[in-house]
Amino acid sequence: MALQRIDHADDHMQECIDNCLEAAQVCEWCVDACADEEGMGRCIRLCRDVADVASLHARLMARDSGSHEELGELCADLCEACAEECEQHEHEHCQACAEILPRCAESCREMASA
């Protein structure tokens, strides 16, 4: 049975957790797919950073850490930079990042300012 809801998470936090986990997944897919492509170093580095930071941000929110607000700003910044990079590439995985990451950035900024 999958976890339905974290008790301390309001709707905004739960949405941010979901967006961060989705961002981490799409970035892991993108990194794997780009590994065989020449000239994709910046994309790979940004996607790896997003995957790591977004999954950490989700974990900190899930455990109600007092540190998740600061990480939210960093996550939002990385998501925006990665989406901008991925937008430049026509690969399906890059386009998926460009579509998903702005939602994550928006919800992370909302959590950081809450």
C-alpha angles and dihedrals in degrees: 000000000000122000107264102191140351109235098227095042118099120205093274093051093045090051090050092050090050092047092049092051091048090048091051091050096048091046092051088052091049093049092051093047094044093050090084095045123092118234096020098114097115091047091050094048094048093046091050090051092049093047092052098042096041093051091047091048090052091050093049091050091047091055092043093241118183089225101063095093094065092046090050092066092050091047091051092049092049093046091052093048092047093047089051091051095044092048088067093062125074096211114122092236092051092049089050089055091048089053100043103037098065089060090052092048092051095049092045091053090050091051092047092054096043 
